[in-house]
Amino acid sequence: MLTLPNFLTLLRIMAIPVFLILVNSQRYGAALCLFMAAGITDVVDGVLARLTDSKSDLGATLDPLADKLLLVSSFVILTWLHAVPPWLLILVLTRDVVILGGYLAIYFFSTPMEVAPTLISKLNTFNEMFTIGFALLTLARPDIPMATVNLVTWYLTGTTTTMSGIHYVYRGLLWYQRQGTAVTSGSA
């Protein structure tokens, strides 16, 4: 069943190509507004799901997918436009690929684990959103001095990206070890 929170998440996913077209067309102000609207719907769909007791497996899958699609595509296009440094894109992509690869390995070779966002990963998502928002603001309003703000958000985001990636790997390894399926040394 398609709940209102899931519908909002689908709208967020459908907004991604529009957002990318706006950025590519140098309509940075409109892109910033759409990005902010997507961020607001991310909060609203979560609150609605809790308040109306309409949490669903579909929503549990779609919501983080929508976040990742929006954030990664934003980092890619903003790096391409030189509004975000390449090293930060590399950190963001590496973290996401490692987390996804680890989850898929556990899913296919062990009992699937429930993945719940951690405090550091929520902080990282917050930092990524601000990094993208400030980069868009810089493009939309080059007259506003944003160099220091951007530099601080880049390093904060790089730090939380690294920390949350390490934390997820650590949690995955602990979970795998507790399952008793870890490969012991000498056997393969």
C-alpha positions as CSV (number, residue, x, y, z in Angstrom):
1,M,0.0,0.0,0.0
2,L,1.3,3.4,-0.9
3,T,1.2,5.6,2.2
4,L,1.6,9.4,2.3
5,P,5.2,9.1,3.6
6,N,6.1,6.7,0.8
7,F,4.4,9.0,-1.7
8,L,6.6,11.9,-0.5
9,T,9.7,9.8,-0.8
10,L,8.7,8.9,-4.4
11,L,8.2,12.6,-5.1
12,R,11.8,13.2,-3.8
13,I,13.1,10.5,-6.1
14,M,11.2,12.0,-9.1
15,A,12.6,15.4,-8.2
16,I,16.2,14.3,-8.7
17,P,16.3,14.5,-12.5
18,V,14.6,17.9,-12.3
19,F,17.2,19.1,-9.8
20,L,20.1,17.9,-12.0
21,I,18.6,19.6,-15.1
22,L,18.2,22.8,-13.1
23,V,21.9,22.6,-12.0
24,N,23.1,21.7,-15.4
25,S,21.1,24.7,-16.9
26,Q,22.8,27.0,-14.4
27,R,19.5,27.7,-12.6
28,Y,21.2,27.4,-9.2
29,G,18.6,29.3,-7.2
30,A,15.8,27.1,-8.4
31,A,18.0,24.0,-7.8
32,L,18.7,25.2,-4.3
33,C,14.9,25.7,-3.6
34,L,14.2,22.2,-5.0
35,F,17.0,20.7,-2.9
36,M,15.7,22.4,0.2
37,A,12.2,21.1,-0.5
38,A,13.6,17.6,-0.9
39,G,15.3,17.9,2.4
40,I,12.1,19.1,4.1
41,T,10.1,16.2,2.6
42,D,12.7,13.9,3.9
43,V,12.0,15.1,7.5
44,V,8.2,15.3,6.9
45,D,7.9,11.8,5.6
46,G,9.8,10.4,8.6
47,V,7.7,12.3,11.0
48,L,4.4,11.4,9.3
49,A,5.4,7.7,9.2
50,R,6.0,7.8,13.0
51,L,3.0,9.9,13.9
52,T,0.5,7.9,11.7
53,D,2.1,4.6,12.5
54,S,2.5,4.0,8.8
55,K,6.1,2.7,8.8
56,S,6.5,0.2,6.0
57,D,9.2,-2.1,4.5
58,L,8.8,-0.1,1.3
59,G,9.5,3.1,3.1
60,A,12.4,1.6,5.0
61,T,13.9,0.8,1.6
62,L,12.9,3.8,-0.5
63,D,13.8,6.5,2.0
64,P,17.5,5.8,2.3
65,L,17.6,5.1,-1.4
66,A,16.1,8.5,-2.2
67,D,18.6,10.1,0.2
68,K,21.6,8.4,-1.5
69,L,20.4,9.1,-5.0
70,L,19.9,12.8,-4.3
71,L,23.1,13.2,-2.3
72,V,25.4,11.2,-4.6
73,S,24.0,12.8,-7.8
74,S,24.4,16.2,-6.2
75,F,28.0,15.6,-5.2
76,V,28.8,14.3,-8.7
77,I,27.4,17.3,-10.6
78,L,28.7,19.8,-8.1
79,T,32.2,18.3,-8.3
80,W,31.9,18.4,-12.1
81,L,31.1,22.2,-11.7
82,H,34.1,22.6,-9.3
83,A,31.7,23.7,-6.5
84,V,32.8,20.7,-4.4
85,P,36.3,19.3,-4.2
86,P,37.0,16.0,-5.9
87,W,38.5,14.5,-2.7
88,L,35.2,14.9,-1.0
89,L,33.3,13.2,-3.8
90,I,35.8,10.3,-3.6
91,L,35.2,10.0,0.2
92,V,31.4,10.1,-0.2
93,L,31.4,7.5,-3.0
94,T,33.9,5.2,-1.3
95,R,32.0,5.2,1.9
96,D,28.7,4.4,0.2
97,V,30.3,1.7,-2.0
98,V,32.0,0.1,1.0
99,I,28.8,0.1,3.0
100,L,26.7,-1.3,0.1
101,G,29.3,-3.9,-0.7
102,G,29.5,-5.0,2.9
103,Y,25.8,-5.2,3.3
104,L,25.5,-7.2,0.1
105,A,28.3,-9.6,1.2
106,I,26.5,-10.2,4.5
107,Y,23.1,-10.5,2.7
108,F,24.3,-13.2,0.2
109,F,26.7,-15.1,2.4
110,S,25.1,-14.9,5.9
111,T,21.9,-14.0,7.6
112,P,20.8,-10.5,6.4
113,M,21.3,-7.9,9.1
114,E,19.0,-5.0,9.9
115,V,20.7,-1.7,9.0
116,A,19.7,1.2,11.2
117,P,21.3,4.6,10.8
118,T,23.7,5.6,13.6
119,L,24.1,9.0,15.2
120,I,27.3,9.6,13.2
121,S,25.6,8.6,9.9
122,K,22.7,11.0,10.7
123,L,25.2,13.8,11.4
124,N,27.0,12.9,8.2
125,T,23.8,13.1,6.1
126,F,23.1,16.5,7.8
127,N,26.7,17.7,6.9
128,E,26.3,16.4,3.3
129,M,23.1,18.3,2.9
130,F,24.6,21.5,4.2
131,T,27.7,21.0,2.0
132,I,25.5,20.7,-1.1
133,G,23.2,23.6,0.0
134,F,26.1,25.9,0.6
135,A,27.7,24.9,-2.7
136,L,24.4,25.7,-4.5
137,L,24.1,29.0,-2.6
138,T,27.7,29.9,-3.7
139,L,26.8,29.2,-7.3
140,A,23.4,31.0,-7.1
141,R,24.9,34.0,-5.3
142,P,28.6,34.5,-6.1
143,D,28.4,37.9,-4.4
144,I,28.0,36.3,-1.0
145,P,31.5,35.4,0.5
146,M,31.2,31.6,1.2
147,A,34.8,30.4,0.9
148,T,35.3,29.9,4.6
149,V,31.9,28.4,5.1
150,N,32.4,26.0,2.3
151,L,35.9,25.0,3.5
152,V,34.6,24.3,7.0
153,T,31.6,22.2,5.7
154,W,33.9,20.3,3.3
155,Y,36.2,19.2,6.1
156,L,33.4,18.5,8.6
157,T,31.7,16.4,5.9
158,G,34.9,14.6,5.1
159,T,35.5,13.9,8.7
160,T,31.9,12.5,9.4
161,T,32.0,10.6,6.1
162,T,35.2,8.8,7.1
163,M,34.0,8.3,10.7
164,S,30.6,6.9,9.7
165,G,32.2,4.7,7.1
166,I,34.6,3.2,9.6
167,H,31.8,2.8,12.1
168,Y,29.6,0.9,9.7
169,V,32.4,-1.4,8.7
170,Y,33.1,-2.0,12.4
171,R,29.5,-2.7,13.2
172,G,29.2,-5.1,10.2
173,L,32.4,-7.0,11.2
174,L,31.1,-7.3,14.8
175,W,27.7,-8.5,13.6
176,Y,29.3,-11.0,11.2
177,Q,31.6,-12.3,14.0
178,R,28.7,-12.8,16.3
179,Q,26.9,-14.8,13.7
180,G,29.7,-17.4,14.0
181,T,30.2,-17.4,10.2
182,A,33.4,-15.5,10.1
183,V,36.1,-17.3,8.2
184,T,38.8,-18.5,10.5
185,S,42.4,-18.3,9.6
186,G,43.6,-21.2,7.6
187,S,40.2,-22.0,6.0
188,A,38.9,-20.6,2.8
